[in-house]
Amino acid sequence: MSSCLTHRGPDDSGVYLDGSVGLAHRRLSIIDLNTGRQPIFNEDESVAVIFNGEIYNYRQLKKSLISDGHRFTTETDTEVIVHLYEENGLSFVEQLQGMFAFALWDSDRERLVLARDQIGIKPLLFSHDGDTTAFASELPALLRTEIDHGGLDESALARYFAFGFIPSPDTAFSNISKLQPGEMAVVSENGLNIESYHTLSVSPISLGMEAASSVLRTQLESAVERRLQSDVSLGAFLSGGIDSSIVVGLLSQLLDQQVKTFTVGFEEDRFNESRAARKVANYHETDHTEFTITAADVRNKIPEVIERLGEPFADQSLIPTYVVARETGQNVKVALSGDGADELFSGYDRYRGEFLSRYYRTLPSSIRQQIIEPAVSCLPASRSSTTGELGRLAQKFVRGGVEDISARHFEWMRIPNENAAQAVIPDVASQGKQRLAEEHNMLGTWLPDDRQDDLSAMQAVDVQYTLPNQMLNKVDTASMYNSLEVRVPFLDTSVVEYALGLPINHKMTTRTRKRVLKNAFDDILPKEVLQRNKQGFDMPVGEWFKEELQDDFRTTVSTLETDMLDINEVMDIYQAHVKDEAEHGKFLWTVYVFAIWLRRMRRNNVL
């Protein structure tokens, strides 16, 4: 199991055995390089912990614990966990601020404690068959145990084909689960008990724009500063968008040395943000490094990345994220990113679509159904051109324009293909809608009454559902494959809870997105960045499937044997795509990734 995770911790390893309990750890040394080897113990070695991540408030906690009589033998943040547990019992995890997944063994109480951070930045998976519990940071390590994985979970895979990822607590396997954000699992003689230890605390913010911007500025400055603790060099991802540019701007103010920034670009102009990133780098005089990715790079990296996935994951931007993480990891061990700001401050197209759909729903049904919808259905829908992109978004808009919020949310998120339900698992659409409806129904437990409008609900669901399962999963996978730690200041819990409490008109209007964010940081951003529209980090796979990746697709998919896909239907869809009769790039990538993954599982005798 430990050897499966060497990439997550190439600097050191540790194993601890206590009767029927075994802990194994791989270390990426960031803090206390000399004495921070894990497992870490308390004074009498009755409590042991293995830990992945960073505790940002560990210095304050350590000071308090020392005053209570605890003795520390290292300078690492990990040691705080065992002493805090001694002092407070199971409630200790509520005091931890940071990104983390850990396993703590209490030999006196014969109790194993597993926990994942409040936002879900770090992953933790487990399997429990009644007699044995196994856990790991990545699924392949669990597949090396003797626990029965239970075979493929077809409901979970239906959600994969709906969204491009498998949402927690499910995995591709029936008997393996993901611990959800803010959850703790306790294994004892009473069995396995899982509880949520943290619920986001959101209060309505009634400040005017200037006051709200000032508070946000202070909070994010503090969040970035907390993430600077490191005994090794650090840098920042820089895409040229507003979010990473803000992080770089704050780093430039906080550090007494030149900030190292890294970006990746495409040869295809429409997908290339490197020029915008270069302007930000020049503005803040950073030590800037650029990398360019081509179709050939992607073709070469696809096996390297997808062959290591424990379950299918179809976010196309995993590949370029992997490339920038690989190059960044050759220069620094820690990088800050701007992830999470889009979910918090209305950066995505689906939020603008939801914002505008309130007006669309007021139109008479005859106008919608007889005029607008037929006209929109005739528009080209493709990511390969500006016109096609507008057509794609317009079709999503009219499909979900008059349904309830969870159904509209699904229309914005689902894999775009009219024939997907016929080509894949029959209940793919119903599984996707059902899962989002469940998340929307849970919102009433923590979102304030006067923030229960549909757009706020959509953003809140994305923070607790889409963000950890898609974006954070992608970033952790890509970075840790390359032994790089990525820190995300926008996902400091104080920033998250504050942003979710802001009224929608502070975040967007019919023409502007991220209003309060731009207002709070307009003095450290180039004017061009403030005025730029959001540009995604997707790859032009739709075009590549017609050319450079055509042989790869045919070889990988056409001969796949599975009851979960109608391969003939998939190849018909592919032919329509190649002939430019329709745009199916994202759906085809979803099938392609699944096919590569399934073949590997069979080759390795997992299935």
N, C-alpha and C positions, 0 to 999 in steps of 0.2 A: 504493500500500500504506500509506504513511504517513497519508494523509488518512482512511483507514478507521479509524484508531486515534486520531483527535484527542481523543475523549472520555477516553482513558486518559492523555493528557498535553496539556492545553490551554495550558500556560504557555509552552512553548518547543518548538522542533523542531531537529533537526540531521541532515544527510546527509553521508556520507563515501564517496568512490569511490576504489578502488585497482585499476585494471585491470578484471578481471572480477568484482571483489567490490564490493558496495554495502551500506552500513549506513544505516538510517534510524531515528531515535528521536523519540518524543514524550515530553515531560517534564512530570511533575507535580512541581513544586518543593517539596521537603520539607526538605532539608538543603543548606546552602551555596547560598542563593538566587541569589547574584550570580555565582559562578564555576563552578557545577556543570554547565554545559551539556555535553551529550553529542553525539558520542562523546568519551570521555576517553582520553588517550594516555599512554604511558610517556615517558621523557626524550627519546629520539630518534625518537619517533612511529612506531616499528616495530611496536608493539602498540596496538591500538584496541579499545575495548569499548563496547557499549551494554547497558544494565542496567535491569531493572524490579524494584523491591523495596527491601529494607533489609538492610544487614549490621550486626547488632547488636554484634559484637565488633570493629568497624573501628578504634576508637581504640587498642585493645591491639595489633592487627596493624600499624597505622600506626607506632606507637612502635617496634616491633621492626624494621620495614623501614627506618625512618630511621636506626636504629643500624647497620644493614647497609649504609648508604651511598646509599639511594634518596632522590631529591628529589621532593617533592610540590609541586604548583602550585595545588591547590584544597583546600578543607576537606570535600569530599564523600566519602561512604563508597565511592562508585563507584571512585575512583582507587586504592583499596587493591587492587582486583582485578588491574589491569595489573601493578603492582609485585610482588604476591604470585606471579603467574604467572611473571614474570621470575626470581624467586628459587627457585621450587620446581617449575616445569614443570607438567605436567598434574595432578600430585597436589595442587596448590594449593587446589582446590575443597573438599577435605576439611576445610580449616581455617576455612571460612566458616560462620558461625552466623547464621541469619536466614531470610528468605523472599525468594526471588530466582528470576529467569530472566534469562540473559544470553547474549550472543553476543560472542566475542572473536576478533579477526583478528590473526594473527601473520604479517606480511608477509615476514619473513626465512625462516620455515619454510614459508610458503604453507599455513597451517593455520588452519581455522575451528573454533572450539570453542563448542559450545552446551551449557548445563547448566541443570538445574532443581533447586530446593531439595529437601532430604531428605524433607520431609513432603508436598510437592506443593501448597504454598499458592499459588504463582504458576504460571500456565500457560505452556507453550511448545509450539507445533505446528510441524511441518516437512513438506516434500515433497521427494523426491529421485527423479529419473528417470534417473540414471546420468550425465548431463551437467550437470545443473543442480540446485542445492539452494536452496530458499527456506524461510524460517522467519518466524514472527510470534507475537505474543501472543494473537491471535484468528484464527479460521478465515476470516472474510470478507476479511481482508487477503491471505491465500493465494489466494483465489478471484479476486483481481485480477491474478495473475501469468499467464504464458503456459504454465505447467506443466500438463500434463494431470491433472485430479483423479481420473480413472479411473472416474467414474460412481458410482452409489450402491453402498455396501457392504451387501448385504442381511443378512449375518450380524451386522454391527454394529447394524443397525436392528432385528433380532430381539431383540438384548439391550436396545435402547431400549424395545421394547414389553414386555419382561420386567421391567425395573427403573425405567424412566422416565429413564434417562440412558445414554450410550454410554461404556463404560469404556475407559480408556487400555490399550494404545496406539492403539486404533481410533478412527476418526471416521466420520461418515456417508459419507465418500468413500474409495474403495479406495486411492488413491495419496497420501493425506494422513494423517499419524500424529501422535499426541501423545507427546512425551517423557514418560517416567514419572518419578515422584518419585525423587530420588537418582540420576538417570541423566545421563550425559555423552555427547554425540555429537561426534565429530571427523571433519571433512571435509578430505581432503587428496588428493594424487595417487593414493593407494591406495583412494580411494572413501570411503564412509561407514561409520564404525565406531561402534557404540553399546555402552556398557558401564555397569554400575552402579558408582558410586563410593562408595556408602554403603549399609550394611545396618544396621538397627536393632540395637543391642547391648543385649540384655535379660538381666539377671541376677536370679535369684529374691531377693526381699526377705523376710527372715525376722523382721523387727521386730514387736513388739507394736503394738497399735492406737495407743497414745499416742505412742510413739517414731516410728512411721510417719507419724502426723499432723504431728508436729513437723518432720520432714524435708520433707514435702510443703509445709508452710507456708513454709519457708525457700526452697525451690525456686521456688514460684510467685511469692513476693514478688520474688525476683531476676528472674524472667521478665518480670513487669510493669514493673519498674524499667528493664530493658533496652529496653523498647518505648516509653519516654518521650522518646527522643532525637528532637528535632524543632525546626526553626526557625519553625514555624507552629503555630497553635492546634490542640489536640486535644481529643477528648471520648470518650464511650463509649456503645455501644448498651446499653439496659437493658430487659430483657423482663419482669422481675419473677420470673424463675426463679433458681435458686441460682447458676448459673454466671456469668451477667452480673452478678449482685449481688455475688459475691465480687470480681470484677474492679473494680467500682465502689468497693467497700469498701477495697480495697488502694490504688486511685488516690487516695481521700480521705486516706489516711494518708501517701502518698508526695509528693503535690503540696502546694505552699504557697499554693494558690489553689482556689477553688470549682470542683468538677468539673462539666463540662457533660455532661448525660445526655439521651438521646433514645429515645423509644419510640413504637410504632405500635399502635393498637387497632382493634377492629371494633365496629360497631354491634351485631352479633350477640353476645349475652352469653357464649355458650359458648366463643367463640374470642377473647374479649377479656381481655388480661392487663394492661391499662393501670392498673387499680386497684392490682394487686400491685406494679407498677413504681413507682407513685406513693408507696407506703409505703416502699420502699427509698430512693427519692430524698429523702423527708422524713427518714428515719433518718440519712442521711449529709449532709443539707442541701445537696444538689446544685442546680445551675442546670438545672432539668428542663424539657424540652419534649415535649409529647404531640401526636400526630397521629392522627386517626381515619380509617379507610378503609371505604368502603361498596361495595356491589355496583356502583354507578355509577362509582366511582373505578377499580375493577378493569376494568370494561368499557372505560373510556377508556384505561387503561394497557396493556391486552393488546397492541394493535398496536404501541405504542411499544416494548415490551420484546421480544415474540416476533419482531417484524419484524427485529430486529437480531441474532437468534441465528444463529450459523454452522451449527448443527446442532440438531435437536430436543432439548429438555430439559424434562421434565415435572414437576419439583418445583414443586408449587403455590405454595410459600412464596417462590418467586422474585419474585412480584409484590409482596407486602407488604414483602419485603426491599428491593426496588427503591424503594418509596415511602419507607421510613424512611431509606435511603441518600440519596435525593434531598433530603429535608428536612434531614438531618444535614449533607450536603455544602454546604448554603447557609450553614452556621454555622461548620463546622470543615473542615480538610483531612484530618485523621487521626482515626480512631475505633478504640477497642479493643473486642473482643467476647469472649464466653465460648464460642465455637465449639470443639468437640473434646472437651469435658469429658464429654459423654454417652457417647462411644465409649470413653473411658479409664476411666470410673468407673461404668459399668453404669447409664446413665440411661434407656435405651430400653425399651419394652415387650417387645421381642424378647429382651432379656437376662433379664428376669423370666420370660418364657415358657420360655426354655431352662433357667433355673435350676429351674423347677418341673417341667419335662418329665421329669427324671430319676425323679421319683416316679410320673408317669403311665405311664412305660414298664415299671414293675414290676407294673402291674395285669394280670390275665389278659386275653388277647386277646378272649375272649368278652364280657367286661364292656365293654371299649373299643368293640368293633365292634357289639355288639347293643344296648347301653344308652346309653353316653355319646355316641358319634358321631351316632346318629340324633337324639338329643335336641338336641344342639348345632346340627345342620344346620337345625333348625326355628326357631332363634333369629333375630330381626331383626338384620341386619348393616348398620349405617349409621354415618357420622360425625356425623349430625345430632342424636343424642341419646345420653345416657349409656348407656341400655339397648342401643341399637344398636351403640355403640362396644364394649361388653363382648361382644356377640354376634360382632362382627367379629374381635376378638382371640381369642375362644374357638374360632372356626372355623379360624383360622390355627393355633392350638395343636394341635388334634386332627389336622389334616392332616399336620403335620410331626412329631407326637409320637413316632413309633416308627422314623423313617428315620435314615440316617446324618447326621452333623453338617452336611455341605454341603447335603444335601437339605432338612434342617430350616431351615437358614439361608435357602435360597431361598424357602421357604414364608413366612418372615417378611418377606422383602424384596420379593417379586414384586408386580406390579400385581394387585389383588384382583378377579378376575372369572372365573367358571367357564367362560364362553364365549369368553374372549379368544383361546385357541389356534385356535378355528374362525374368528374374525373377522380375525385378523392372520396374520402369517407362520406357516406350519404348525409350524416347529421352534422357536417362541419359547420354550417351556418347556425343551426340551432344551438350547438355547443358553444359557439362564440358569443351569441346573443345572451344565452343563459348565464355565462360566466360574468359578463359585464353587468347584467341586471342584478346579479348577486352583490357585486361590488357597490353599485349605486344604492341598493337597498340598505347597505350597512352604513352609509354616510350619515344617517340621522343620529348615530351614536356620538359623533364628535364634531361635525361641522355646525357652526352657530346658525340659528334660525334665519337671521337676516343675511346669511351667505349661502342660502340654499337655492339660489337661482341655478338654472341648468348649466351655464358655463362654469360657474364655481364648482359645481358638482363634477363636471367632466374633468377639470384640472385636479381636483382632489383625488378622484379615482386614478388618474394617471400617476400621481405622486405615490400612492400606496400600491398600485398594481402594475402599470406599464413601466414606470421608471425602474424599479428593482428587477423586474423580469426581463426587460429588453435592454435599455440603455446601460444600466449599471452592470448587468450580466456581460454585455459586450465589452465594456471597458475593462472589467476585471479579467475576463478571459484573454483579451488581446494583450494587456499589460503584463499579467503574471506569466503568460507563456514566455515573455521576454524578460522576466525577473525585474520588472519595473513596478514600483508602487505609485499609484495615482491617487491624489487627494482632491476632494471636491468641496470647496468652501461654500458654494451655493447651497449645499445640502447639510450644512450645520443646522441642527434642529431649531435653533432660535430664528434663523433666516427663513426656514421652511414654514414654521408656524406663523411668523409675522406676515410673510407673503400671502399665505392662504387666508389671512384675516383681512387683507386689503379689498376694498370694493373693486368691482370689475372696471369701472371707469377710470381707475388709477392705472390699470394695466393696458387697456386698449380702447380705441374708438373705431369708427368705421374705416379710418385711414391709417391709424398708428398702432403699433404693437409695442409692448414693453415700455410704456410711457414713463412710469415711475423709475424704472431702471436707467433709462436714458437721461432723465432729469437729474438723478442722483449723481451721475458720473460724467456729465457732459464736459467737464473741465479736463478730464484725463483721456478723452477719446478724440481721435481725428474726426473732422467733420464728415469725411467720406464714410467712415464706419457708422456714424450716427444715422446717416441717410440711406445706407445699404439695406436692401431687402434680405431676408434670411435665405441662405443657400445651404442646402443639405450636404451631407457627406456620403451620398450614395455613389455607387459605381454605375457606369453606363452598361450594365450587363445585358440590357435588352438589345443593344447594338452588337455587343460582343458575341451573343448567342447566334447572331446571323453571320458572323465572320470568324474571328479568332477562336471562339469556344464552341463552334458548331460541331466539330468532330467529337470533342470531349462530351458534349451533351448527348449526342446520338449513342456513343459507345456506352456511356454510363447509365442512361435511362431506358433505352429501347429494349434492352435484354433483361431488365430487372424483373424478377419473379416475386410478386407480392399480391395478396388479396386486398390490400388497402388502397391500391390505385388501379384504375383502368388504364393500362399503359397505352393501349390503342387510342383511347380518347386523349391522353396526354400528348401523344405524338401528332395527332390531328391538330391540337391546339398549337403545338410547336410549328407545324407547317404553316398554319395561318399567320403565325408571328413572323416567320422567316420571309413569307411572301408580302409582308406589310399589310395584310388584310385586317390585322388587329394588333394591339400592344399587349403582350402577356409576359413581359420580362420578369416582373417580380414573382408572379406565380411559377414560372418556369424555374427560377432560381430556387424557390421553395422546394420544388420537386427534386431538383438536381442535388441540393444539399441532403435531402432525405435519402436519396438513392445512394450517395457516397457513404453516408453514415450506416445505412442498413447493410450494405455490402461488407463494410468493415466489421460490424457486429457478427456477421455470419463467418467471415474469414477467421476471426479470433475465437470462434466457437462460443460466443456469448449467447447467440440465438441459434 
